[in-house]
Every structure is written in structure tokens, then in C-alpha cells.
Amino acid sequence: MRYIRKSKRPLIVTERGVPTSVLIDIDEFEDYLEAKDKTFLKSIKVARAQRASGNVFSVDDVFGTIA
């Protein structure tokens, strides 16, 4: 994971020699999402701003009443 984060290069995952998945840095993934869906990227920016301002809920706040 450190390699992906530092190098910003994707890591291709294979199963029996056949590429099946790719691990990419979160910033690269967000760039991909921006190119595909600007509404989703906006929601990421809003969530980050909320977290930075302390406007968050704990797991207990959200799921505390679920048995």
C-alpha cells in the first residue's frame, strides 16, 4: 500500500496470470471519479469539509439504536 501511495502508480492484481483488479492511490481514484461523475466528487469534497470542521457523527451516534 505504501508503494501505491508514494509512487501514485497502480498495482494490477491477477488471478492465475489474468488481470482482474487494480489498486490505485485514493487521489488517483478521485480524479477518475471526477472525470466520470462530478456529483460524486462534490460529495467527497463536502464530506472532507465536514470532517475538517468537526461536523461528524460517531458510529454509536449513527448505529447506536440498532440492536
C-alpha positions in Angstrom: 0.0 0.0 0.0 2.9 2.4 0.8 4.3 1.8 -2.7 1.0 2.8 -4.3 0.6 5.8 -2.1 4.1 7.1 -2.7 4.6 6.2 -6.3 1.0 7.1 -7.4 1.3 4.1 -9.7 -1.4 1.4 -9.9 -0.9 -2.1 -8.9 -2.5 -4.7 -11.1 -3.9 -7.8 -9.3 -4.0 -11.0 -11.2 -5.6 -14.4 -10.7 -3.7 -17.2 -12.3 -2.0 -14.7 -14.5 -5.2 -12.9 -15.7 -5.6 -9.3 -14.6 -8.7 -8.9 -12.5 -8.4 -5.8 -10.4 -6.3 -2.7 -9.9 -5.3 -1.0 -6.6 -4.8 2.8 -7.0 -4.0 5.7 -4.8 -7.1 7.4 -3.4 -6.3 10.7 -5.1 -6.0 9.0 -8.5 -9.3 7.3 -7.8 -11.0 10.6 -7.0 -9.6 12.0 -10.3 -11.1 9.1 -12.1 -14.4 9.7 -10.4 -14.3 13.4 -11.2 -13.9 12.5 -14.9 -16.9 10.1 -14.6 -19.2 11.8 -12.1 -18.8 15.4 -10.9 -21.7 15.0 -8.4 -19.9 12.2 -6.6 -16.7 14.2 -6.4 -18.7 17.1 -5.0 -20.0 14.8 -2.2 -16.4 13.8 -1.4 -15.4 17.5 -1.1 -18.4 18.2 1.2 -17.6 15.2 3.4 -14.0 16.3 3.7 -15.0 19.8 4.7 -17.5 18.4 7.2 -14.8 16.2 8.7 -12.3 19.1 8.8 -14.8 21.3 10.7 -15.6 18.6 13.2 -19.1 18.1 11.8 -19.1 14.3 12.1 -21.1 11.6 13.8 -19.6 8.6 15.7 -20.5 5.1 14.9 -22.6 5.0 18.1 -24.5 8.2 17.0 -25.4 6.6 13.7 -25.9 2.9 14.7 -26.3 3.1 18.5 -30.0 2.3 18.4 -29.8 -0.6 16.1 -29.9 -3.9 18.0 
